[in-house]
Amino acid sequence: MAALVLALVLLATVLASSVIAQLLPRISLPLIQIACGIAVALIAQGQIAITLNPELFLVLFIAPLLFHEAREADKVSLWKNRRSMLSYAIGLVIAI
């Protein structure tokens, strides 16, 4: 139940930051979202003590973000830079 409340608070905060970004177009959306996150943290201050399962966090937050970024990626630019990206990917895997 606490995870659901957290998800609803985060959703409401994102929606509020979107409205604020429409009202204040000179301030970038990430800065508004950071400010809203700080405000929620200060208001909740110690009231939210939730341990999220890493798999739940992956499904709720990381997967939709990755999907959105993959849909919005510039395919032509990715194809032009395929050699350097592959060399970085393979080089970093070998280095680690």
N, C-alpha and C positions, 0 to 999 in steps of 0.2 A: 504494500500500500504506500509506503514511503517513497519508493522508486516512482510510482505513478504520480504522486504529488510533485516530486522533483521534475519529472518530465513535463508536467503541466506548467509549472513555474517557469521552466526554461522556454517552453513554447510561447507563453505569454510575454516573456521578456524579449524574445526574438521578434514577435509581432509588434511590441511597443517600440523597439528600436527601429523597425521598418517605418512606422508612422513618424517617429521623430526624425528619421533621415529624410522623409518627404517634406517635413516642415522646415528643416535646416539643411538645405542642399549644399552649403559650403563646407560642412563637416563630413568627413568620410564615414561610411557605414561601420567599418571595423572599430573606429574610435568610439562611435556611439555605442556599439555593442560591448566594448570593454567598460565604458562608463556604466552602462546598465548592469553588467555583471558585478562590478564593484558595489553598486547600489544594492543589488539583491543580497550580496554577501554581507554588507553592513547591516541591512535590515534583519536578515536571518541570524546573524552572528551567534553561532553555537546551537541554533535550533535544528539545523539540518545535519544529522549525523547518519549518513547512509553509506553502506558499503555496497557498491555495485559489482556485480559479477562481471569479469572482463568480457565474457562472451556477450552479455547483455549490452554492455557499452559499445562493443563492436557492431552489433546489429542495429542499435538505436542511433548511433552517431557517425561512426567511421564509414560504414558501408554506404549510407546515402550520400555522404560528402564525396567519397571516391567516385560513386556513380555519376554524380552531377559534374564533377570535374572531368571525367572521361567523356561525357556527352558534349561538354563545352570546349574541349581541347581542339586546337587548330591542327587538323590532320595533315595539311600540306606542309606546315612547319615541322611537324613530327617526322614526316617522310624525308624531308630535306636533311634533317639532322640525325638520321638513323645511325650512321656510323659512329659519331661521337657518343651518342647515348648508349649504344651497345658496348662500346669500348669502356665507358665509365661503369656500366652495370657489371660487365664481366670482370673488369679490373677490381672493382670494390668487393665482389664476391670472392675473388681469389685473395685479395688483401686481408679480408676478415677470416 
